[in-house]
């Protein structure tokens, strides 16, 4: 059974930084893409950033230049360094992993940015 465990969320003031981590376990197969999505109250879940197994990245326009995704394939872990945080970044952040043709999700970690 594949499990994704996130950590690193919390409360931070605008302009501050947080680093999210997500470790995947239980897969017999390599992970194709790992990434982060977020969902704010009353809004749809949206892609924040993802990274393929060979390092190709994609970012939402709203976070480009502020957030950086990285990945340790040996540890099946993905990170999201979030700098210059804004109140509009407040959301539940979910880790995501694509293994073969199946997408797995973490339980989510809350990020709150105060103004």
C-alpha positions, 0 to 999 in steps of 0.5 A: 500500500502506497503512503505519502506522508507530508510535514512542514506546514504551519503558521507564518507571517507574510514574507516568511518561508516554509519548507514542506516535505513528503515521503512516499513509501510502499511502492514496488515501482518507481515514481514518475512524477511527484508534486504539490497541490493546494486547496483553499477554502471554497476553491478547487484543488490546484497544481502548485508544482511538480517534478518528473523523475528526470527533473522536469518541473512545472509551476503555477504562475502564482508561485513562480520565482517564490517556490522551488520544488526539489526531489530526492529519488533515492528517498522517494521524497519531494520538497517544496521550499516556499519563500515570500509567502503571501496570505493568498498562499493559505491553503491545505497543501497535498502531496501527489505521486504518479506511480505507473498509471495511478495517482496517490495523495497525501493527507494534506498539511495546512499552511496559514500565512498571516498578513 
